[in-house]
């Protein structure tokens, strides 16, 4: 079996430069590195220069990718951070596929994990969201630095004389995540030592619990499953037991299959309909439900529906 190949997403910051150095010392992996220029900072070219110089030193092929700044003029997509993240991953996946790399490695670390879990708790996330940043995703994204806190990386960088650059936008309090990183979590950590580790631990436990929960839910719901395609499932003779909590479990099972909706007061009405054998049509967000002749079809927008 050939050695695995990794495309390393390098920003020039502490975490990614530590990851680059760490991977450069691996003897059994084929490596590529990429820097994504968002076209926002005037000094971004210096980040690229540093990464290019270190990649040449490590004998790792380097690629610089550029995001068209015009995409940030588009509104309604969740703000700057969401647009930037989507564009960045699109470029990286395109290069990963072109290179035929097995994995795309990002340098998220334990502090990033703690921030993510904190934000999701604040927004009322369920078990799926509390998993935080996954160590490995089905699409080949891996996060090899998650076990290390920022202080660990600072020590590693000092020990190995690693150069890195600070992104000035990371100090801006305009974005709430930066405020969490720079003010809120440090304040909590100072009053309650170990908060970062405990938040990261919540993610680990949630990842294990979620996996086990899905296995249990599959054993219950799959006997009713007739067919499944992207964004749609068809179930035969499925009626929700009239017991509290089963509706939420069904919703969780569907979400694992890519079918999800924001919780509203309509959810309870839907669960009531599922307990009966009557035919019905119902919509929750962009998800459509239709029961006819004992078959329940769940679909993300493909059923012709009027209400």
BALOBA-1460 file (C-alpha; in Angstrom, 3 decimals):
// residues 307
<rec num="1" residu="x" x="0.000" y="0.000" z="0.000"/>
<rec num="2" residu="x" x="1.373" y="3.432" z="-0.970"/>
<rec num="3" residu="x" x="2.092" y="6.094" z="1.630"/>
<rec num="4" residu="x" x="-0.821" y="8.482" z="2.369"/>
<rec num="5" residu="x" x="-0.738" y="11.940" z="0.808"/>
<rec num="6" residu="x" x="-1.703" y="15.136" z="2.637"/>
<rec num="7" residu="x" x="-2.541" y="18.615" z="1.435"/>
<rec num="8" residu="x" x="-1.642" y="20.894" z="4.338"/>
<rec num="9" residu="x" x="-3.675" y="24.093" z="4.669"/>
<rec num="10" residu="x" x="-1.108" y="26.614" z="5.931"/>
<rec num="11" residu="x" x="-2.010" y="30.170" z="6.947"/>
<rec num="12" residu="x" x="1.395" y="31.239" z="8.229"/>
<rec num="13" residu="x" x="0.157" y="31.444" z="11.829"/>
<rec num="14" residu="x" x="1.562" y="29.633" z="14.851"/>
<rec num="15" residu="x" x="-0.677" y="26.577" z="14.627"/>
<rec num="16" residu="x" x="-0.264" y="25.876" z="10.911"/>
<rec num="17" residu="x" x="3.496" y="26.523" z="10.888"/>
<rec num="18" residu="x" x="3.859" y="24.029" z="13.740"/>
<rec num="19" residu="x" x="1.797" y="21.544" z="11.715"/>
<rec num="20" residu="x" x="3.977" y="22.136" z="8.643"/>
<rec num="21" residu="x" x="7.138" y="21.502" z="10.674"/>
<rec num="22" residu="x" x="5.628" y="18.401" z="12.286"/>
<rec num="23" residu="x" x="4.589" y="16.871" z="8.960"/>
<rec num="24" residu="x" x="7.920" y="17.760" z="7.339"/>
<rec num="25" residu="x" x="9.566" y="15.324" z="9.750"/>
<rec num="26" residu="x" x="7.296" y="12.443" z="8.701"/>
<rec num="27" residu="x" x="9.050" y="9.939" z="6.473"/>
<rec num="28" residu="x" x="6.015" y="7.937" z="5.371"/>
<rec num="29" residu="x" x="3.767" y="10.600" z="3.837"/>
<rec num="30" residu="x" x="3.567" y="12.491" z="0.559"/>
<rec num="31" residu="x" x="3.059" y="16.170" z="1.326"/>
<rec num="32" residu="x" x="1.743" y="19.285" z="-0.390"/>
<rec num="33" residu="x" x="1.101" y="22.693" z="1.165"/>
<rec num="34" residu="x" x="-1.321" y="25.444" z="0.193"/>
<rec num="35" residu="x" x="-1.913" y="29.007" z="1.298"/>
<rec num="36" residu="x" x="-5.241" y="30.715" z="0.603"/>
<rec num="37" residu="x" x="-5.050" y="34.482" z="0.060"/>
<rec num="38" residu="x" x="-8.422" y="36.040" z="0.901"/>
<rec num="39" residu="x" x="-7.484" y="39.272" z="-0.858"/>
<rec num="40" residu="x" x="-8.310" y="41.326" z="2.241"/>
<rec num="41" residu="x" x="-4.998" y="42.054" z="4.011"/>
<rec num="42" residu="x" x="-2.279" y="44.053" z="2.276"/>
<rec num="43" residu="x" x="0.437" y="42.073" z="4.067"/>
<rec num="44" residu="x" x="-0.893" y="38.658" z="3.007"/>
<rec num="45" residu="x" x="1.945" y="38.358" z="0.517"/>
<rec num="46" residu="x" x="4.424" y="38.189" z="3.407"/>
<rec num="47" residu="x" x="2.547" y="35.175" z="4.808"/>
<rec num="48" residu="x" x="2.882" y="33.435" z="1.457"/>
<rec num="49" residu="x" x="6.581" y="34.309" z="1.234"/>
<rec num="50" residu="x" x="7.277" y="32.745" z="4.634"/>
<rec num="51" residu="x" x="5.367" y="29.550" z="3.807"/>
<rec num="52" residu="x" x="6.970" y="29.278" z="0.370"/>
<rec num="53" residu="x" x="10.461" y="29.667" z="1.884"/>
<rec num="54" residu="x" x="9.832" y="27.001" z="4.550"/>
<rec num="55" residu="x" x="8.271" y="24.606" z="2.026"/>
<rec num="56" residu="x" x="11.368" y="24.957" z="-0.157"/>
<rec num="57" residu="x" x="13.499" y="24.186" z="2.905"/>
<rec num="58" residu="x" x="11.354" y="21.125" z="3.690"/>
<rec num="59" residu="x" x="11.142" y="20.085" z="0.017"/>
<rec num="60" residu="x" x="7.331" y="20.273" z="0.038"/>
<rec num="61" residu="x" x="5.483" y="21.479" z="-3.102"/>
<rec num="62" residu="x" x="3.754" y="24.807" z="-2.374"/>
<rec num="63" residu="x" x="0.597" y="26.292" z="-3.931"/>
<rec num="64" residu="x" x="-0.844" y="29.759" z="-3.422"/>
<rec num="65" residu="x" x="-4.588" y="30.056" z="-3.989"/>
<rec num="66" residu="x" x="-6.560" y="33.291" z="-4.218"/>
<rec num="67" residu="x" x="-10.168" y="34.073" z="-3.345"/>
<rec num="68" residu="x" x="-11.963" y="36.617" z="-5.512"/>
<rec num="69" residu="x" x="-12.703" y="39.543" z="-3.133"/>
<rec num="70" residu="x" x="-15.957" y="40.191" z="-5.008"/>
<rec num="71" residu="x" x="-17.606" y="37.218" z="-3.286"/>
<rec num="72" residu="x" x="-17.588" y="39.164" z="-0.010"/>
<rec num="73" residu="x" x="-19.908" y="41.716" z="-1.592"/>
<rec num="74" residu="x" x="-22.647" y="39.070" z="-1.709"/>
<rec num="75" residu="x" x="-24.996" y="39.297" z="1.267"/>
<rec num="76" residu="x" x="-27.310" y="36.772" z="2.884"/>
<rec num="77" residu="x" x="-24.820" y="33.919" z="3.233"/>
<rec num="78" residu="x" x="-24.061" y="34.199" z="6.924"/>
<rec num="79" residu="x" x="-21.506" y="36.991" z="6.990"/>
<rec num="80" residu="x" x="-17.859" y="37.401" z="6.131"/>
<rec num="81" residu="x" x="-16.525" y="34.436" z="8.126"/>
<rec num="82" residu="x" x="-19.005" y="31.966" z="6.624"/>
<rec num="83" residu="x" x="-18.368" y="33.183" z="3.066"/>
<rec num="84" residu="x" x="-14.603" y="33.088" z="3.556"/>
<rec num="85" residu="x" x="-14.716" y="29.594" z="5.040"/>
<rec num="86" residu="x" x="-16.812" y="28.203" z="2.180"/>
<rec num="87" residu="x" x="-14.619" y="29.816" z="-0.475"/>
<rec num="88" residu="x" x="-11.436" y="28.646" z="1.253"/>
<rec num="89" residu="x" x="-12.566" y="25.034" z="1.492"/>
<rec num="90" residu="x" x="-13.816" y="25.047" z="-2.109"/>
<rec num="91" residu="x" x="-10.364" y="26.073" z="-3.337"/>
<rec num="92" residu="x" x="-8.574" y="23.593" z="-1.084"/>
<rec num="93" residu="x" x="-10.818" y="20.676" z="-2.109"/>
<rec num="94" residu="x" x="-10.367" y="21.559" z="-5.756"/>
<rec num="95" residu="x" x="-6.583" y="21.405" z="-5.324"/>
<rec num="96" residu="x" x="-6.782" y="18.255" z="-3.183"/>
<rec num="97" residu="x" x="-8.718" y="16.476" z="-5.915"/>
<rec num="98" residu="x" x="-6.372" y="17.763" z="-8.616"/>
<rec num="99" residu="x" x="-3.350" y="16.458" z="-6.708"/>
<rec num="100" residu="x" x="-5.084" y="13.203" z="-5.809"/>
<rec num="101" residu="x" x="-4.273" y="13.722" z="-2.120"/>
<rec num="102" residu="x" x="-5.920" y="11.429" z="0.422"/>
<rec num="103" residu="x" x="-6.374" y="14.038" z="3.136"/>
<rec num="104" residu="x" x="-6.748" y="17.765" z="3.673"/>
<rec num="105" residu="x" x="-5.125" y="18.726" z="6.978"/>
<rec num="106" residu="x" x="-6.092" y="21.875" z="8.876"/>
<rec num="107" residu="x" x="-4.326" y="23.128" z="12.012"/>
<rec num="108" residu="x" x="-7.238" y="23.590" z="14.419"/>
<rec num="109" residu="x" x="-6.014" y="23.093" z="17.992"/>
<rec num="110" residu="x" x="-7.567" y="22.532" z="21.429"/>
<rec num="111" residu="x" x="-8.290" y="26.236" z="22.010"/>
<rec num="112" residu="x" x="-10.179" y="26.369" z="18.686"/>
<rec num="113" residu="x" x="-12.163" y="23.366" z="19.849"/>
<rec num="114" residu="x" x="-13.022" y="25.058" z="23.153"/>
<rec num="115" residu="x" x="-14.177" y="28.206" z="21.333"/>
<rec num="116" residu="x" x="-16.379" y="26.179" z="19.008"/>
<rec num="117" residu="x" x="-18.032" y="24.217" z="21.817"/>
<rec num="118" residu="x" x="-18.551" y="27.397" z="23.851"/>
<rec num="119" residu="x" x="-20.219" y="29.141" z="20.898"/>
<rec num="120" residu="x" x="-22.462" y="26.158" z="20.198"/>
<rec num="121" residu="x" x="-23.519" y="25.901" z="23.829"/>
<rec num="122" residu="x" x="-24.355" y="29.617" z="23.742"/>
<rec num="123" residu="x" x="-26.485" y="29.063" z="20.633"/>
<rec num="124" residu="x" x="-28.334" y="26.093" z="22.131"/>
<rec num="125" residu="x" x="-26.771" y="23.305" z="20.107"/>
<rec num="126" residu="x" x="-27.733" y="19.674" z="20.573"/>
<rec num="127" residu="x" x="-25.498" y="16.609" z="20.838"/>
<rec num="128" residu="x" x="-24.474" y="16.759" z="17.171"/>
<rec num="129" residu="x" x="-23.229" y="20.343" z="17.491"/>
<rec num="130" residu="x" x="-21.441" y="19.706" z="20.771"/>
<rec num="131" residu="x" x="-19.094" y="17.363" z="18.918"/>
<rec num="132" residu="x" x="-17.311" y="20.555" z="17.901"/>
<rec num="133" residu="x" x="-14.497" y="20.288" z="15.372"/>
<rec num="134" residu="x" x="-14.226" y="16.669" z="14.237"/>
<rec num="135" residu="x" x="-10.729" y="15.094" z="14.224"/>
<rec num="136" residu="x" x="-11.562" y="13.431" z="10.905"/>
<rec num="137" residu="x" x="-14.411" y="13.926" z="8.459"/>
<rec num="138" residu="x" x="-15.824" y="11.660" z="5.795"/>
<rec num="139" residu="x" x="-14.617" y="14.018" z="3.061"/>
<rec num="140" residu="x" x="-10.960" y="13.517" z="4.039"/>
<rec num="141" residu="x" x="-10.467" y="16.587" z="6.245"/>
<rec num="142" residu="x" x="-8.246" y="15.789" z="9.237"/>
<rec num="143" residu="x" x="-7.251" y="17.924" z="12.260"/>
<rec num="144" residu="x" x="-3.992" y="16.453" z="13.618"/>
<rec num="145" residu="x" x="-3.362" y="19.321" z="16.081"/>
<rec num="146" residu="x" x="-6.609" y="19.105" z="18.071"/>
<rec num="147" residu="x" x="-4.941" y="17.405" z="21.025"/>
<rec num="148" residu="x" x="-2.566" y="20.349" z="21.546"/>
<rec num="149" residu="x" x="-3.401" y="23.611" z="23.343"/>
<rec num="150" residu="x" x="-2.008" y="26.916" z="22.115"/>
<rec num="151" residu="x" x="0.517" y="26.906" z="24.959"/>
<rec num="152" residu="x" x="1.774" y="23.512" z="23.759"/>
<rec num="153" residu="x" x="2.285" y="24.932" z="20.279"/>
<rec num="154" residu="x" x="4.106" y="27.973" z="21.629"/>
<rec num="155" residu="x" x="6.483" y="25.653" z="23.453"/>
<rec num="156" residu="x" x="6.962" y="23.503" z="20.341"/>
<rec num="157" residu="x" x="7.653" y="26.575" z="18.201"/>
<rec num="158" residu="x" x="10.213" y="27.898" z="20.674"/>
<rec num="159" residu="x" x="11.945" y="24.530" z="20.970"/>
<rec num="160" residu="x" x="12.180" y="24.097" z="17.190"/>
<rec num="161" residu="x" x="12.802" y="27.777" z="16.330"/>
<rec num="162" residu="x" x="9.684" y="27.915" z="14.139"/>
<rec num="163" residu="x" x="8.822" y="31.195" z="12.420"/>
<rec num="164" residu="x" x="5.216" y="32.339" z="12.100"/>
<rec num="165" residu="x" x="3.225" y="35.467" z="11.364"/>
<rec num="166" residu="x" x="0.329" y="36.996" z="13.271"/>
<rec num="167" residu="x" x="-2.852" y="37.734" z="11.299"/>
<rec num="168" residu="x" x="-3.884" y="41.249" z="12.315"/>
<rec num="169" residu="x" x="-7.567" y="40.441" z="11.703"/>
<rec num="170" residu="x" x="-7.442" y="37.890" z="14.535"/>
<rec num="171" residu="x" x="-7.200" y="40.776" z="16.997"/>
<rec num="172" residu="x" x="-10.343" y="42.488" z="15.740"/>
<rec num="173" residu="x" x="-13.320" y="42.304" z="18.111"/>
<rec num="174" residu="x" x="-15.716" y="42.900" z="15.233"/>
<rec num="175" residu="x" x="-16.319" y="39.147" z="14.967"/>
<rec num="176" residu="x" x="-17.884" y="37.467" z="17.998"/>
<rec num="177" residu="x" x="-15.568" y="34.436" z="17.774"/>
<rec num="178" residu="x" x="-12.586" y="36.755" z="18.227"/>
<rec num="179" residu="x" x="-14.274" y="38.285" z="21.260"/>
<rec num="180" residu="x" x="-14.753" y="34.797" z="22.697"/>
<rec num="181" residu="x" x="-11.095" y="33.954" z="21.960"/>
<rec num="182" residu="x" x="-9.546" y="37.191" z="23.218"/>
<rec num="183" residu="x" x="-11.807" y="38.225" z="26.082"/>
<rec num="184" residu="x" x="-14.540" y="35.843" z="27.202"/>
<rec num="185" residu="x" x="-12.714" y="32.497" z="27.433"/>
<rec num="186" residu="x" x="-9.511" y="33.971" z="28.921"/>
<rec num="187" residu="x" x="-11.645" y="35.669" z="31.589"/>
<rec num="188" residu="x" x="-13.458" y="32.411" z="32.398"/>
<rec num="189" residu="x" x="-10.187" y="30.464" z="32.370"/>
<rec num="190" residu="x" x="-8.627" y="32.917" z="34.836"/>
<rec num="191" residu="x" x="-11.524" y="32.387" z="37.247"/>
<rec num="192" residu="x" x="-11.985" y="28.680" z="36.599"/>
<rec num="193" residu="x" x="-8.728" y="26.958" z="35.637"/>
<rec num="194" residu="x" x="-9.084" y="24.097" z="33.180"/>
<rec num="195" residu="x" x="-12.093" y="25.494" z="31.311"/>
<rec num="196" residu="x" x="-10.368" y="25.101" z="27.929"/>
<rec num="197" residu="x" x="-9.610" y="21.437" z="28.619"/>
<rec num="198" residu="x" x="-13.124" y="20.766" z="29.929"/>
<rec num="199" residu="x" x="-14.753" y="22.320" z="26.862"/>
<rec num="200" residu="x" x="-12.520" y="20.237" z="24.607"/>
<rec num="201" residu="x" x="-13.458" y="17.184" z="26.687"/>
<rec num="202" residu="x" x="-17.145" y="17.905" z="26.083"/>
<rec num="203" residu="x" x="-16.417" y="17.644" z="22.352"/>
<rec num="204" residu="x" x="-14.633" y="14.298" z="22.778"/>
<rec num="205" residu="x" x="-17.443" y="12.826" z="24.884"/>
<rec num="206" residu="x" x="-20.105" y="14.172" z="22.509"/>
<rec num="207" residu="x" x="-18.339" y="12.617" z="19.516"/>
<rec num="208" residu="x" x="-18.378" y="9.204" z="21.199"/>
<rec num="209" residu="x" x="-21.937" y="9.595" z="22.497"/>
<rec num="210" residu="x" x="-23.237" y="10.746" z="19.121"/>
<rec num="211" residu="x" x="-21.673" y="7.791" z="17.314"/>
<rec num="212" residu="x" x="-23.198" y="5.339" z="19.811"/>
<rec num="213" residu="x" x="-26.564" y="7.109" z="19.697"/>
<rec num="214" residu="x" x="-26.711" y="6.897" z="15.892"/>
<rec num="215" residu="x" x="-25.960" y="3.165" z="16.022"/>
<rec num="216" residu="x" x="-28.860" y="2.663" z="18.449"/>
<rec num="217" residu="x" x="-31.183" y="4.852" z="16.368"/>
<rec num="218" residu="x" x="-30.235" y="2.957" z="13.202"/>
<rec num="219" residu="x" x="-31.185" y="-0.332" z="14.853"/>
<rec num="220" residu="x" x="-34.629" y="1.140" z="15.591"/>
<rec num="221" residu="x" x="-35.440" y="3.125" z="12.453"/>
<rec num="222" residu="x" x="-33.717" y="1.123" z="9.694"/>
<rec num="223" residu="x" x="-36.249" y="-1.759" z="9.671"/>
<rec num="224" residu="x" x="-38.790" y="0.803" z="8.406"/>
<rec num="225" residu="x" x="-36.423" y="2.145" z="5.727"/>
<rec num="226" residu="x" x="-37.404" y="1.286" z="2.138"/>
<rec num="227" residu="x" x="-34.976" y="3.474" z="0.225"/>
<rec num="228" residu="x" x="-32.560" y="6.350" z="0.759"/>
<rec num="229" residu="x" x="-30.999" y="8.919" z="-1.541"/>
<rec num="230" residu="x" x="-29.288" y="12.251" z="-1.041"/>
<rec num="231" residu="x" x="-31.661" y="14.453" z="0.938"/>
<rec num="232" residu="x" x="-34.526" y="11.955" z="0.966"/>
<rec num="233" residu="x" x="-35.706" y="8.804" z="2.748"/>
<rec num="234" residu="x" x="-38.744" y="6.557" z="2.275"/>
<rec num="235" residu="x" x="-40.134" y="4.574" z="5.204"/>
<rec num="236" residu="x" x="-42.884" y="1.917" z="5.254"/>
<rec num="237" residu="x" x="-45.431" y="1.565" z="8.064"/>
<rec num="238" residu="x" x="-43.569" y="3.939" z="10.347"/>
<rec num="239" residu="x" x="-45.640" y="5.529" z="13.095"/>
<rec num="240" residu="x" x="-44.070" y="7.482" z="15.918"/>
<rec num="241" residu="x" x="-44.660" y="5.941" z="19.380"/>
<rec num="242" residu="x" x="-46.773" y="8.286" z="21.560"/>
<rec num="243" residu="x" x="-43.932" y="8.753" z="24.047"/>
<rec num="244" residu="x" x="-42.109" y="11.976" z="24.846"/>
<rec num="245" residu="x" x="-38.716" y="12.322" z="23.171"/>
<rec num="246" residu="x" x="-39.228" y="9.963" z="20.226"/>
<rec num="247" residu="x" x="-39.862" y="12.864" z="17.868"/>
<rec num="248" residu="x" x="-36.535" y="14.461" z="18.772"/>
<rec num="249" residu="x" x="-34.787" y="11.111" z="18.268"/>
<rec num="250" residu="x" x="-36.360" y="10.767" z="14.805"/>
<rec num="251" residu="x" x="-35.194" y="14.297" z="13.997"/>
<rec num="252" residu="x" x="-31.676" y="13.425" z="15.147"/>
<rec num="253" residu="x" x="-31.648" y="10.299" z="12.960"/>
<rec num="254" residu="x" x="-32.765" y="12.313" z="9.922"/>
<rec num="255" residu="x" x="-30.152" y="15.004" z="10.604"/>
<rec num="256" residu="x" x="-27.438" y="12.355" z="10.465"/>
<rec num="257" residu="x" x="-28.676" y="11.678" z="6.933"/>
<rec num="258" residu="x" x="-28.415" y="15.307" z="5.929"/>
<rec num="259" residu="x" x="-32.092" y="16.156" z="6.487"/>
<rec num="260" residu="x" x="-32.529" y="18.846" z="9.100"/>
<rec num="261" residu="x" x="-34.604" y="21.881" z="10.027"/>
<rec num="262" residu="x" x="-34.632" y="24.585" z="12.672"/>
<rec num="263" residu="x" x="-36.826" y="23.718" z="15.664"/>
<rec num="264" residu="x" x="-40.138" y="25.616" z="15.853"/>
<rec num="265" residu="x" x="-43.538" y="25.228" z="17.511"/>
<rec num="266" residu="x" x="-44.598" y="23.297" z="14.403"/>
<rec num="267" residu="x" x="-42.432" y="20.340" z="15.410"/>
<rec num="268" residu="x" x="-44.948" y="19.199" z="18.044"/>
<rec num="269" residu="x" x="-47.792" y="19.267" z="15.473"/>
<rec num="270" residu="x" x="-45.687" y="17.164" z="13.115"/>
<rec num="271" residu="x" x="-44.897" y="14.578" z="15.803"/>
<rec num="272" residu="x" x="-48.629" y="14.280" z="16.540"/>
<rec num="273" residu="x" x="-49.337" y="13.527" z="12.881"/>
<rec num="274" residu="x" x="-46.606" y="10.883" z="12.854"/>
<rec num="275" residu="x" x="-48.345" y="9.027" z="15.692"/>
<rec num="276" residu="x" x="-51.432" y="8.449" z="13.522"/>
<rec num="277" residu="x" x="-51.979" y="6.305" z="10.450"/>
<rec num="278" residu="x" x="-53.712" y="9.065" z="8.499"/>
<rec num="279" residu="x" x="-52.276" y="10.353" z="5.240"/>
<rec num="280" residu="x" x="-50.855" y="13.862" z="5.463"/>
<rec num="281" residu="x" x="-48.510" y="16.434" z="3.992"/>
<rec num="282" residu="x" x="-46.416" y="18.710" z="6.145"/>
<rec num="283" residu="x" x="-43.476" y="21.054" z="5.831"/>
<rec num="284" residu="x" x="-40.842" y="22.065" z="8.371"/>
<rec num="285" residu="x" x="-38.422" y="24.616" z="6.958"/>
<rec num="286" residu="x" x="-37.178" y="23.190" z="3.659"/>
<rec num="287" residu="x" x="-38.080" y="19.616" z="4.600"/>
<rec num="288" residu="x" x="-41.266" y="18.096" z="3.217"/>
<rec num="289" residu="x" x="-43.135" y="15.102" z="4.635"/>
<rec num="290" residu="x" x="-45.810" y="13.098" z="2.897"/>
<rec num="291" residu="x" x="-47.564" y="9.906" z="4.012"/>
<rec num="292" residu="x" x="-49.653" y="7.981" z="1.514"/>
<rec num="293" residu="x" x="-50.718" y="4.320" z="1.570"/>
<rec num="294" residu="x" x="-48.467" y="3.486" z="4.482"/>
<rec num="295" residu="x" x="-45.369" y="5.115" z="2.957"/>
<rec num="296" residu="x" x="-43.734" y="8.126" z="4.587"/>
<rec num="297" residu="x" x="-41.518" y="10.172" z="2.296"/>
<rec num="298" residu="x" x="-39.128" y="12.733" z="3.773"/>
<rec num="299" residu="x" x="-37.527" y="15.038" z="1.246"/>
<rec num="300" residu="x" x="-35.476" y="18.257" z="1.212"/>
<rec num="301" residu="x" x="-37.572" y="20.170" z="-1.285"/>
<rec num="302" residu="x" x="-38.358" y="17.643" z="-3.985"/>
<rec num="303" residu="x" x="-42.017" y="16.974" z="-3.178"/>
<rec num="304" residu="x" x="-44.528" y="19.189" z="-4.932"/>
<rec num="305" residu="x" x="-46.188" y="20.901" z="-2.023"/>
<rec num="306" residu="x" x="-48.732" y="23.617" z="-1.372"/>
<rec num="307" residu="x" x="-50.238" y="24.605" z="1.965"/>
